[in-house]
Amino acid sequence: MQPGIEVLDLFEVRLIAPLGGRLNQHWLVESGAERLVLRCWARSGDDVEYEVRLLAGIARLGWPVAPAVAGPIVVDGKTWSLFPFLPGDPPVHENPAVEQRARGRLLAEFHASVGALGGFGQRIGWRRCEEILAGETLDRILGEHEVTHAEEVEILRWHLGRARTRIDGLDLVERPGIVVHGDFTPWNLRFVNGKLSGILDFELAHCDHRVGDFSLSWRGKYDEMIRGYDEVSPLDDVEWELVTPQWWADLINNACQRLKNNTPDDGWIIRKLLDRSPLMGVDAEPYR
């Protein structure tokens, strides 16, 4: 898919090259001598409005993000917006542990800053860890697929039980949440001459426990990221206990949605569930 002439004319831009995207799709465009990014949103309505407001709020705090400069505009049922182009390259370091620790420190600084943002409730379709693990929905989905996906369901059930045990008694409902990025990974950061020049991809941003932002940035093995974060903004005992069940809840929920929708999976979720880290505490031992 490429933006049609009507979309390009509405934004008064010229198409340069596709930039891709996981959910939202992007194109590099020009307006005069200025480079911009044209986005076709994967979702619409309130979800788009949430992210547009969030980007504007984070930009006001001084962070190098790309608030919308035009749109959203709906054309033939698709929603489009125009954003600034953020220059730079992802962080590169010969020692991955150094990059992870630096990224953890940066994430802690980001959280401390965006914690001041008000007026943001939960993004549509998102739930916190304790909400995901509660109720019978996950159990029902696993039960419906225990014959056709026996080995996968067994692994998912074991980790679901452990995650529920870990959060039992933590009183998570009363803990305040913050807006988290959702995918604070090297490929979503940009640097110019060693200085942060861009934070990309807020399509997974939502309200959560701050350790909810560890899921995709830690992935059960990039431990130095969490240690770097803890250097700047120490985690309390509850947060250390929550790190593992938070990660597992996200994986299990994703796996169950794939089972429910009969969406193929290459085994990534199960592989991640089986990863172990010293930071997992009582669950650092291999499965079984």
Sequence and secondary structure as in RCSB ss.txt:
>XXXX:A:sequence
MQPGIEVLDLFEVRLIAPLGGRLNQHWLVESGAERLVLRCWARSGDDVEYEVRLLAGIARLGWPVAPAVAGPIVV
DGKTWSLFPFLPGDPPVHENPAVEQRARGRLLAEFHASVGALGGFGQRIGWRRCEEILAGETLDRILGEHEVTHA
EEVEILRWHLGRARTRIDGLDLVERPGIVVHGDFTPWNLRFVNGKLSGILDFELAHCDHRVGDFSLSWRGKYDEM
IRGYDEVSPLDDVEWELVTPQWWADLINNACQRLKNNTPDDGWIIRKLLDRSPLMGVDAEPYR
>XXXX:A:secstr
    HHHHHHHT EEEEEEE SSSEEEEEEETTEEEEEEE SS THHHHHHHHHHHHHHHTT      SEEEEEE
TTEEEEEEE    B    SSHHHHHHHHHHHHHHHHHHHTT  S    TT   HHHHHSSSHHHHHHHHTTTTTH
HHHHHHHHHHHHHHHHHTTS GGGS  EEE S   GGGEEEETTEEEEE   TT EEE GGGGGHHHHTTT HHH
HHHHHHHS   HHHHHHHHHHHHHHHHHHHHHHHHHT    SHHHHHHH   GGGGGG S   
